[in-house]
Amino acid sequence: MTNAQAKLLLQAYRPGGQDARDPLYAAALEQVQLDPQLARWFEAEQSLDAAITAKFKEQPVPSDLQSNILAVESIRPSARRWRRKSWLAAAALVTLLAVAAFWLPRRPTSQFEAYRDNMTDFLNNRFDHLDFQARDVQELKRFLAQRGAPNDFALPAGMSDLPGQGCRVLSWDGRTVSLLCFHLADNKEIHLFVIQGAKFRKAPPAGSVQFVSNGGWTTASWHRGNTTYLLAGNGNQGYLQKYL
């Protein structure tokens, strides 16, 4: 799910939390957790909705409102009411399609820095479980394949003999991301994010590795074919280099 799609859904999300368990919003709420920029938009949207709701509640309801509505409806022929309802439904559909056309443009090229920031932010703030645990990396890849996540990638030579810890399937900008985790003997850990088919701007050039300190992690990024790799470790660049 893209941010635009999430926004389209979440504009109807009520600020009181009544929709928190509604499966209609599950994917959109997960996207909010993955993207800090979308999270800020959602917070502002909820604040605005809450303010509007509060203003409506301040307005007194006329005591004769219900009787007036019923009186008007009672003098209209049923066929006319049916035509009016059909017209309103058609108008609502046209409006929805127009909004969708506005909010669902052609997929833009993504910024690589935003992806890298989102993944390290996930490690710091939202990484609470693994979807599957196994030491055999091939078992992890089979699990990822069953979930439709990237699985036909090659580990760097320095990681080829490492025992795995587990994996998790994530979503970013409408694409599926595979996360493989490795717990090392020196009580450190490294995490490999794999995404395929993403057209990043400012991605590492083919054949090179880009090192960046990001969110308390050292990251190494590289691109091979249609696959982009992001390795994050809690050591310095020299420490991470030996696993490439």
Disulfide bonds with the S-S distance in Angstrom:
none
